[in-house]
Amino acid sequence: MSNKVVKFGGSSLADANQFKKVAAIIKSDDKRRYVVPSAPGKRFSDDIKVTDMLYKCCELASSGMDFSKDFQMIKDRYNGIISELGIDMSLDSEFDAIVKELKARPTKDFAASRGEYLNGKVLAKYLDFTFVDAADVIIFDTKGSLLLDDTVKAVRDKLKGLDNAVIPGFYGRTTEGFIKTFSRGGSDVTGSIIANAVKADIYENWTDVSGFLVADPRIVDKPDVIEVITYRELRELAYMGASVLHEDAIFPVRSAGIPINIRNTNAPEDAGTMIVSDDYNFSRESLSHTITGIAGKKGFSTINIEKAMMNNEAGFGMKVLKVLYDNGLSFEHMPSGIDTMSITLSTEKLDAVRDKVLADLRKAVAPDHLEIEDGIALLAVVGRRMKNTRGTVARIFASMAHARINVKMIDQGSSELNVIIGVSENDLPEAIRRIYDMFINSEKQ
């Protein structure tokens, strides 16, 4: 029996009106059999997420202070949703159990998980689906690492014979029986795991945007939505800070060959973005651009090393890398010339050992010139089609030259999937806009 796993984020379930939208989406396709909800998010800009309200209750409980007033706000939020939806249910016993646990053992993981737990209860009742507690199927070891094989087996056993179910996101339990939340990725990870376990045809991740954008909308005005992106491209963009799914939320479905569809709860007619395997057949795409996306990140420094006859000195690079290793530093890129080497790395991490690194490098390789340049931004231009398109790098540089932007570093991997460019932090927004114009706007004309 074919099925889809659908995950809905906090903004998609912030109030009763949003619940109604979600229910309409689920009911419009009988393949949407398994639902993973987040806790209620913000209803308006100054609103407070339920999870943050629960954290505050936990904090007060940990200090032995009264949190009844704060917890009443949480109760009011859920009871308001229940009332507006017109469903016949009470969460009083659940509320009492949460208060009792917070007074006895106020742990952050337990407190944070209750937002999803309660929302799952309400949504299951509203949809008339079976509620499955994530604590019964998402299993962590005693150190907090997910036991994927055990989890998949537990999910399959629990869902066997259930046509529909609601499984809250974000949490599970340890083998010792304690509630444990995911460190990041939250409900996205749960949805991915459920999709893997039920061998879903597709994993739909519903949020408040119509898919991933080619560029940051804070920099580029109304950028295009990426229609189809491969997991490898997604990883490259995520690495550069693009707001995309975390790798932990991707692995369970990527390993099972299940595509992810990012959709907009408030615009369900939009196709969104499809995230597909690297061997996906793209022949059906008629309107495609040379590049898939652009992303940039500030906060880098470059260590510039110059030494005559460097290329003839055996082990030079090894000595440099050992200095970085001894100081606990990893580097992002390391382009080199005959007598020069440039190492780009995080400014924040470098600052803690800056003087020592310079001293260690002078001692290790005796450079003719050594300096650190701060204020560097890295920009990634990513696209599976770049490999087979002539002149891509030339067009990137042309767009920069027209804007009088100085390129400080360029690095292209052997896969030719992406080009990394180093520019001044001040030039990053304009560089992104110029590249977008060159590859997206110009190709529309």
C-alpha positions as CSV (number, residue, x, y, z in Angstrom):
1,M,0.0,0.0,0.0
2,S,1.5,3.3,-1.1
3,N,2.0,6.0,1.5
4,K,3.4,9.4,2.3
5,V,4.8,10.6,5.6
6,V,4.0,14.3,6.2
7,K,5.7,16.5,8.7
8,F,4.2,19.9,9.8
9,G,6.4,22.5,11.4
10,G,5.5,24.8,14.3
11,S,4.2,27.7,12.2
12,S,1.9,25.2,10.4
13,L,0.3,24.3,13.7
14,A,0.4,27.5,15.6
15,D,-3.4,27.9,16.1
16,A,-6.7,26.4,15.2
17,N,-6.9,28.0,11.8
18,Q,-3.6,26.4,10.9
19,F,-4.8,23.1,12.2
20,K,-7.7,23.3,9.8
21,K,-5.3,24.0,6.8
22,V,-3.2,21.0,7.9
23,A,-6.3,18.7,8.1
24,A,-7.5,19.8,4.7
25,I,-4.0,19.0,3.2
26,I,-3.9,15.6,4.8
27,K,-7.5,14.7,3.9
28,S,-7.0,15.8,0.3
29,D,-4.7,12.8,-0.4
30,D,-5.4,9.4,1.2
31,K,-1.7,8.5,0.7
32,R,-0.9,10.9,3.5
33,R,-1.2,8.2,6.2
34,Y,1.5,9.1,8.8
35,V,1.7,12.6,10.3
36,V,4.6,14.1,12.3
37,P,3.7,17.3,14.1
38,S,5.8,19.9,15.8
39,A,4.8,21.9,18.8
40,P,2.8,25.1,18.2
41,G,5.0,27.9,16.9
42,K,4.5,31.7,16.9
43,R,1.1,33.0,15.8
44,F,2.5,36.5,15.3
45,S,6.0,38.1,15.5
46,D,5.9,38.9,19.3
47,D,4.4,35.5,20.2
48,I,6.1,32.9,22.2
49,K,6.6,29.3,21.0
50,V,5.1,26.6,23.3
51,T,8.5,24.9,23.5
52,D,10.1,28.1,24.9
53,M,7.2,28.4,27.4
54,L,7.9,24.8,28.5
55,Y,11.6,25.6,28.9
56,K,10.8,28.5,31.2
57,C,8.5,26.3,33.3
58,C,11.4,23.8,33.6
59,E,13.8,26.5,34.6
60,L,11.5,27.7,37.3
61,A,10.9,24.2,38.5
62,S,14.6,23.5,38.7
63,S,15.0,26.5,41.0
64,G,12.2,25.3,43.2
65,M,10.0,28.2,42.1
66,D,6.3,28.3,41.4
67,F,5.6,27.9,37.6
68,S,1.8,27.5,37.8
69,K,1.2,30.9,36.1
70,D,3.5,30.2,33.2
71,F,2.1,26.7,32.8
72,Q,-1.5,28.1,32.8
73,M,-0.5,30.0,29.6
74,I,0.4,26.7,28.0
75,K,-2.9,25.1,29.1
76,D,-4.8,28.1,27.7
77,R,-3.0,27.8,24.4
78,Y,-4.0,24.1,23.9
79,N,-7.4,24.5,25.3
80,G,-8.0,27.4,23.0
81,I,-7.1,25.3,20.0
82,I,-9.3,22.5,21.1
83,S,-12.2,24.8,21.7
84,E,-11.9,26.5,18.3
85,L,-11.6,23.2,16.5
86,G,-14.8,22.1,18.2
87,I,-13.4,18.7,19.3
88,D,-14.5,16.8,22.4
89,M,-11.4,16.1,24.4
90,S,-9.6,17.1,27.5
91,L,-5.9,17.3,28.2
92,D,-6.3,17.7,31.9
93,S,-4.7,14.4,32.8
94,E,-1.8,15.1,30.5
95,F,-1.3,18.5,32.0
96,D,-1.3,17.1,35.6
97,A,1.2,14.4,34.6
98,I,3.6,17.1,33.1
99,V,3.3,19.3,36.2
100,K,4.0,16.3,38.5
101,E,7.1,15.3,36.4
102,L,8.5,18.8,36.3
103,K,8.2,19.1,40.1
104,A,9.8,15.7,40.6
105,R,12.5,15.6,37.8
106,P,12.7,18.9,35.9
107,T,14.8,17.9,32.8
108,K,15.0,20.1,29.7
109,D,14.5,17.1,27.4
110,F,11.2,16.1,29.0
111,A,9.9,19.7,29.2
112,A,10.8,20.4,25.5
113,S,9.2,17.2,24.3
114,R,5.8,17.9,25.8
115,G,4.9,20.5,23.2
116,E,5.0,17.9,20.4
117,Y,3.4,15.3,22.6
118,L,0.4,17.5,23.4
119,N,0.1,18.8,19.8
120,G,0.2,15.2,18.5
121,K,-2.7,14.3,20.9
122,V,-4.8,17.2,19.6
123,L,-4.1,16.6,16.0
124,A,-4.7,12.8,16.2
125,K,-8.1,13.5,17.8
126,Y,-9.0,16.1,15.2
127,L,-8.0,13.9,12.3
128,D,-9.4,10.7,13.9
129,F,-6.0,9.1,13.5
130,T,-4.3,6.8,16.0
131,F,-1.9,8.5,18.3
132,V,1.5,6.8,18.6
133,D,3.8,8.2,21.3
134,A,7.3,8.8,19.9
135,A,8.7,7.6,23.2
136,D,7.5,4.1,22.2
137,V,9.3,4.0,18.9
138,I,12.2,6.5,18.7
139,I,15.0,4.9,20.6
140,F,18.3,6.4,21.8
141,D,21.2,4.7,23.6
142,T,22.3,5.9,27.1
143,K,24.7,8.5,25.5
144,G,21.9,10.1,23.5
145,S,22.7,8.7,20.1
146,L,19.9,7.4,17.9
147,L,19.6,3.6,17.5
148,L,18.3,3.7,13.9
149,D,17.9,-0.1,13.4
150,D,16.1,-0.6,16.7
151,T,13.9,2.5,16.0
152,V,13.0,1.3,12.5
153,K,11.9,-2.1,13.9
154,A,9.9,-0.5,16.7
155,V,8.1,1.9,14.2
156,R,7.2,-1.0,11.9
157,D,6.0,-3.1,14.8
158,K,3.9,-0.3,16.2
159,L,2.4,0.9,12.9
160,K,1.6,-2.6,11.6
161,G,-2.1,-2.8,10.9
162,L,-2.6,1.0,11.4
163,D,-3.9,2.7,8.3
164,N,-3.2,6.2,9.8
165,A,-1.2,7.5,12.7
166,V,0.1,10.7,14.3
167,I,3.6,10.4,15.7
168,P,5.0,13.5,17.5
169,G,8.3,14.8,16.3
170,F,11.5,15.9,18.1
171,Y,11.7,13.3,20.9
172,G,12.0,9.6,21.8
173,R,13.3,7.7,24.8
174,T,16.6,6.2,25.9
175,T,17.0,2.5,26.5
176,E,16.8,3.4,30.2
177,G,13.4,4.9,29.7
178,F,14.2,8.6,29.9
179,I,12.7,11.1,27.4
180,K,15.4,12.4,25.0
181,T,15.1,15.1,22.3
182,F,17.1,15.4,19.1
183,S,19.8,18.0,19.5
184,R,18.9,19.7,16.2
185,G,16.7,19.1,13.2
186,G,14.0,18.1,15.7
187,S,10.8,17.0,14.0
188,D,12.4,16.9,10.6
189,V,14.5,14.0,11.8
190,T,11.5,12.1,13.2
191,G,9.7,12.5,9.9
192,S,12.7,11.2,8.0
193,I,13.0,8.2,10.3
194,I,9.3,7.3,10.0
195,A,9.5,7.6,6.2
196,N,12.4,5.2,6.2
197,A,10.6,2.8,8.5
198,V,7.3,2.6,6.5
199,K,9.2,2.7,3.1
200,A,7.3,5.8,2.1
201,D,6.9,6.8,-1.5
202,I,7.7,10.4,-0.5
203,Y,8.5,12.4,2.6
204,E,6.6,15.7,2.6
205,N,8.0,18.4,4.9
206,W,5.4,21.2,5.3
207,T,6.5,24.6,6.5
208,D,5.8,28.3,5.9
209,V,7.8,28.6,2.6
210,S,7.2,27.2,-0.8
211,G,10.5,25.3,-1.0
212,F,14.2,26.3,-1.0
213,L,15.2,29.5,-2.7
214,V,18.0,30.0,-5.2
215,A,19.4,32.7,-3.0
216,D,18.8,34.4,0.4
217,P,15.6,36.6,0.0
218,R,17.2,39.1,2.4
219,I,19.8,39.8,-0.3
220,V,18.0,39.0,-3.6
221,D,14.5,40.4,-4.1
222,K,12.0,37.6,-4.6
223,P,14.5,34.8,-5.7
224,D,13.2,31.8,-7.6
225,V,12.3,28.6,-5.9
226,I,14.5,25.6,-6.6
227,E,12.3,23.1,-8.2
228,V,14.5,20.0,-7.9
229,I,17.8,19.7,-6.0
230,T,20.0,16.6,-5.3
231,Y,21.1,15.6,-1.9
232,R,24.7,16.5,-2.8
233,E,23.8,20.0,-3.9
234,L,21.7,20.4,-0.8
235,R,24.7,19.4,1.3
236,E,26.9,22.0,-0.4
237,L,24.4,24.8,0.1
238,A,23.7,23.8,3.7
239,Y,27.5,23.8,4.4
240,M,27.5,27.5,3.4
241,G,24.8,28.4,5.8
242,A,21.7,28.1,3.5
243,S,18.6,27.5,5.7
244,V,17.9,23.9,4.7
245,L,17.3,20.6,6.4
246,H,20.0,19.3,8.7
247,E,22.0,16.4,7.5
248,D,20.6,14.3,10.4
249,A,17.1,14.8,8.8
250,I,18.4,13.7,5.4
251,F,20.3,10.5,6.0
252,P,17.4,8.2,6.9
253,V,15.6,9.0,3.6
254,R,18.6,9.4,1.5
255,S,19.9,6.0,2.4
256,A,16.5,4.5,1.5
257,G,16.2,6.5,-1.8
258,I,13.1,8.3,-0.6
259,P,12.6,11.8,-2.1
260,I,11.7,14.8,0.2
261,N,9.2,17.4,-0.9
262,I,9.4,20.8,0.9
263,R,5.9,22.3,0.8
264,N,4.0,25.4,2.0
265,T,1.1,24.9,4.4
266,N,-0.3,28.3,3.5
267,A,0.1,27.7,-0.2
268,P,-0.6,24.0,-0.8
269,E,-1.0,24.5,-4.5
270,D,2.7,25.4,-4.9
271,A,4.8,22.4,-6.0
272,G,7.6,23.3,-3.6
273,T,11.1,21.8,-3.8
274,M,11.9,18.2,-4.5
275,I,15.0,16.8,-2.9
276,V,16.1,13.7,-4.9
277,S,18.9,11.2,-5.2
278,D,22.0,12.1,-7.2
279,D,21.0,9.6,-10.0
280,Y,17.6,11.1,-10.5
281,N,16.5,11.4,-14.2
282,F,16.4,15.1,-14.9
283,S,15.3,14.8,-18.5
284,R,11.8,15.9,-17.7
285,E,13.0,19.3,-16.6
286,S,12.4,21.8,-19.4
287,L,13.1,25.1,-17.7
288,S,16.4,24.7,-15.9
289,H,19.2,27.1,-15.0
290,T,22.9,26.4,-15.1
291,I,23.2,26.8,-11.4
292,T,21.0,25.4,-8.7
293,G,21.7,27.8,-5.8
294,I,23.9,30.4,-4.3
295,A,24.9,30.7,-0.6
296,G,27.4,32.7,1.4
297,K,28.8,32.8,4.8
298,K,30.9,35.5,6.7
299,G,33.4,35.0,9.5
300,F,36.5,33.7,7.9
301,S,40.2,34.6,7.9
302,T,43.0,33.6,5.6
303,I,46.5,32.8,6.7
304,N,48.9,33.8,3.8
305,I,52.3,32.1,3.7
306,E,55.0,32.9,1.3
307,K,58.4,31.2,0.9
308,A,60.8,31.0,-2.0
309,M,61.2,27.5,-3.4
310,M,58.3,26.3,-1.3
311,N,57.4,23.7,-3.9
312,N,60.8,22.0,-3.6
313,E,60.6,21.7,0.2
314,A,59.4,18.2,1.0
315,G,56.8,18.0,3.8
316,F,56.1,21.8,3.8
317,G,52.3,21.3,3.6
318,M,52.5,18.6,6.2
319,K,54.3,20.8,8.6
320,V,51.7,23.6,8.1
321,L,48.8,21.2,8.6
322,K,50.4,19.8,11.8
323,V,50.5,23.3,13.3
324,L,46.8,23.6,12.6
325,Y,46.2,20.2,14.1
326,D,48.2,20.9,17.2
327,N,46.1,24.0,17.8
328,G,42.8,22.2,17.3
329,L,42.0,24.0,14.0
330,S,40.4,22.7,10.8
331,F,40.6,24.6,7.6
332,E,37.9,25.3,4.9
333,H,40.1,25.7,1.8
334,M,43.8,25.7,1.1
335,P,44.7,26.9,-2.5
336,S,48.4,27.2,-3.2
337,G,50.9,28.4,-5.7
338,I,54.6,27.7,-6.4
339,D,55.8,29.9,-3.5
340,T,52.5,30.7,-1.7
341,M,49.9,29.0,0.4
342,S,46.6,30.4,1.6
343,I,44.6,28.7,4.4
344,T,41.0,29.9,5.0
345,L,39.5,29.0,8.3
346,S,37.0,30.2,10.9
347,T,37.9,33.6,12.5
348,E,36.2,32.7,15.7
349,K,38.2,29.5,16.2
350,L,41.5,31.2,15.0
351,D,41.1,34.1,17.5
352,A,41.6,31.8,20.5
353,V,45.1,30.7,19.3
354,R,46.0,33.4,16.8
355,D,49.4,34.4,18.2
356,K,50.4,30.8,19.0
357,V,49.6,29.7,15.4
358,L,51.7,32.5,13.9
359,A,54.6,31.6,16.3
360,D,54.3,27.9,15.5
361,L,54.2,28.5,11.8
362,R,57.4,30.6,11.9
363,K,59.1,27.9,13.9
364,A,57.9,25.1,11.7
365,V,58.4,26.4,8.1
366,A,60.4,29.7,8.5
367,P,58.3,31.6,5.9
368,D,59.6,34.7,4.1
369,H,56.3,36.4,4.7
370,L,53.4,35.5,7.0
371,E,50.1,37.4,7.6
372,I,46.5,36.9,8.5
373,E,43.7,38.6,6.6
374,D,40.4,38.9,8.4
375,G,36.9,39.9,7.1
376,I,36.7,37.1,4.5
377,A,33.4,35.7,3.3
378,L,33.0,32.5,1.3
379,L,30.4,32.2,-1.4
380,A,29.3,28.9,-3.0
381,V,27.8,28.6,-6.5
382,V,26.3,25.2,-6.7
383,G,24.8,23.3,-9.6
384,R,24.8,19.8,-11.1
385,R,24.7,21.3,-14.6
386,M,27.8,23.4,-14.2
387,K,30.0,20.4,-15.1
388,N,28.6,20.1,-18.6
389,T,28.2,23.9,-19.3
390,R,31.1,25.7,-20.8
391,G,32.1,29.1,-19.5
392,T,30.4,28.9,-16.1
393,V,33.5,30.1,-14.1
394,A,34.1,32.8,-16.7
395,R,30.6,34.1,-16.3
396,I,31.0,34.1,-12.5
397,F,34.1,36.2,-12.8
398,A,32.6,38.5,-15.3
399,S,29.7,39.2,-13.0
400,M,32.2,40.1,-10.2
401,A,34.4,42.2,-12.5
402,H,31.4,44.3,-13.6
403,A,30.7,45.1,-10.0
404,R,34.4,45.8,-9.3
405,I,34.5,43.0,-6.7
406,N,37.9,41.7,-5.9
407,V,38.1,37.9,-5.8
408,K,40.5,36.8,-3.0
409,M,40.2,33.0,-3.5
410,I,38.7,30.5,-5.8
411,D,38.4,26.7,-5.2
412,Q,36.6,24.2,-7.5
413,G,36.3,20.6,-6.5
414,S,37.0,17.7,-8.8
415,S,33.3,16.9,-9.0
416,E,32.7,20.4,-10.6
417,L,29.5,20.5,-8.5
418,N,30.4,23.8,-6.9
419,V,32.7,26.8,-7.1
420,I,33.8,28.4,-3.8
421,I,34.8,32.1,-4.0
422,G,36.4,34.2,-1.3
423,V,35.5,37.9,-1.2
424,S,35.5,40.7,1.4
425,E,32.6,40.4,3.8
426,N,31.4,43.9,2.6
427,D,31.2,42.6,-1.0
428,L,29.2,39.4,-0.2
429,P,25.7,40.7,-0.7
430,E,26.5,42.4,-4.0
431,A,28.4,39.4,-5.2
432,I,25.4,37.2,-4.6
433,R,23.1,39.6,-6.4
434,R,25.4,39.9,-9.4
435,I,25.8,36.1,-9.8
436,Y,22.0,35.7,-9.4
437,D,21.5,38.2,-12.2
438,M,24.1,36.5,-14.4
439,F,22.7,33.0,-14.1
440,I,19.0,33.4,-13.2
441,N,17.6,36.6,-14.5
442,S,19.6,36.6,-17.7
443,E,18.6,33.0,-18.5
444,K,15.0,33.9,-18.3
445,Q,15.3,36.5,-21.1
